[in-house]
Amino acid sequence: MATIILVSLLSLAGIPPLAGFYGKFYLFVAIIKEGYIWLAFLAIMMSMVSVYYYLIVAKVMFIGEPLEDTPVKTPGSAALVMVVSALVTLVLGVYQEPLTRLVSAVAKAFFGA
């Protein structure tokens, strides 16, 4: 479970090759295209701050001493959902083009761009 949480945290941080990287990348590119370089710089700095806090959580999960020695019982359905979620995060990070095309088509339909 800790590994899946780590994958999710790294995706939130925008670390490649996870899905969160492309979300942040496209956002930063759009901000820079609009001429708000200062805002992109600020967003990148805040992303680096978030990585620090995410890594503190990961450190506690993997290196910290547990409060209890009893293992956490995870139902099979919950474990399946977590594994599928981590795999989708990884697959969309490596092969994001189909989702990017779909999102672009939906945005054009809504905004007529």
C-alpha positions as CSV (number, residue, x, y, z in Angstrom):
1,M,0.0,0.0,0.0
2,A,2.9,2.4,0.8
3,T,4.3,1.9,-2.7
4,I,1.0,2.7,-4.3
5,I,0.7,5.8,-2.1
6,L,4.2,6.8,-3.2
7,V,3.3,6.5,-6.9
8,S,0.3,8.7,-6.3
9,L,2.4,11.3,-4.4
10,L,5.0,11.4,-7.1
11,S,2.3,11.8,-9.7
12,L,0.9,14.7,-7.7
13,A,4.3,16.2,-7.6
14,G,4.6,16.0,-11.3
15,I,7.5,13.6,-11.6
16,P,7.9,11.9,-15.0
17,P,6.9,9.3,-16.2
18,L,3.7,9.6,-14.2
19,A,0.4,11.1,-15.4
20,G,0.7,14.2,-13.1
21,F,3.8,15.3,-15.0
22,Y,1.9,16.0,-18.2
23,G,-0.9,17.9,-16.4
24,K,1.6,20.2,-14.8
25,F,3.6,20.5,-18.0
26,Y,0.7,21.5,-20.2
27,L,-0.5,24.0,-17.5
28,F,3.0,25.6,-17.3
29,V,3.3,25.8,-21.1
30,A,-0.2,27.5,-21.3
31,I,0.8,30.0,-18.6
32,I,4.0,30.8,-20.4
33,K,2.3,31.2,-23.8
34,E,0.0,33.8,-22.2
35,G,3.0,35.7,-21.1
36,Y,2.8,35.1,-17.4
37,I,6.4,33.9,-17.0
38,W,6.5,35.1,-13.4
39,L,3.4,33.0,-12.6
40,A,4.9,29.9,-14.2
41,F,8.1,30.4,-12.2
42,L,6.0,30.8,-9.0
43,A,4.1,27.6,-9.8
44,I,7.2,25.7,-10.4
45,M,8.7,26.8,-7.1
46,M,5.5,25.8,-5.3
47,S,5.7,22.4,-7.0
48,M,9.2,21.9,-5.7
49,V,7.9,22.8,-2.2
50,S,5.2,20.2,-2.5
51,V,7.7,17.6,-3.5
52,Y,9.5,18.2,-0.2
53,Y,6.4,17.6,1.8
54,Y,5.4,14.5,-0.3
55,L,8.9,13.0,0.3
56,I,8.5,13.6,4.1
57,V,5.4,11.4,3.9
58,A,7.2,8.8,1.9
59,K,10.1,8.8,4.3
60,V,7.8,8.2,7.2
61,M,6.1,5.3,5.3
62,F,9.3,3.5,4.4
63,I,11.8,4.4,7.0
64,G,9.8,5.5,10.1
65,E,9.1,3.2,13.0
66,P,5.5,2.0,13.1
67,L,3.3,2.8,16.1
68,E,1.9,-0.8,16.0
69,D,3.3,-4.0,14.5
70,T,0.0,-5.2,13.3
71,P,-0.3,-5.1,9.5
72,V,-3.0,-3.1,7.8
73,K,-5.7,-5.4,6.4
74,T,-6.8,-4.3,3.0
75,P,-9.9,-5.9,1.4
76,G,-9.2,-7.5,-2.0
77,S,-11.5,-5.1,-3.8
78,A,-9.7,-2.1,-2.3
79,A,-6.3,-3.5,-3.2
80,L,-7.4,-4.2,-6.7
81,V,-8.6,-0.6,-7.1
82,M,-5.4,0.8,-5.7
83,V,-3.2,-1.4,-8.1
84,V,-5.4,-0.5,-11.1
85,S,-5.2,3.2,-10.2
86,A,-1.4,3.1,-9.9
87,L,-1.1,1.2,-13.2
88,V,-3.3,3.8,-15.0
89,T,-1.2,6.6,-13.5
90,L,1.9,5.0,-14.9
91,V,0.4,4.1,-18.3
92,L,-1.1,7.6,-18.8
93,G,2.3,9.0,-17.9
94,V,4.1,6.9,-20.6
95,Y,1.4,6.9,-23.2
96,Q,-0.7,10.1,-22.7
97,E,-1.6,10.9,-26.3
98,P,-5.0,9.2,-26.5
99,L,-6.2,11.0,-23.4
100,T,-4.7,14.3,-24.7
101,R,-6.5,14.0,-28.0
102,L,-9.8,13.2,-26.2
103,V,-9.4,16.2,-23.8
104,S,-8.5,18.5,-26.8
105,A,-11.6,17.4,-28.7
106,V,-13.9,17.9,-25.7
107,A,-12.3,21.4,-25.1
108,K,-12.9,22.3,-28.7
109,A,-16.5,21.2,-28.5
110,F,-17.1,23.2,-25.4
111,F,-15.1,26.3,-26.2
112,G,-15.1,26.3,-30.0
113,A,-11.4,26.9,-30.1
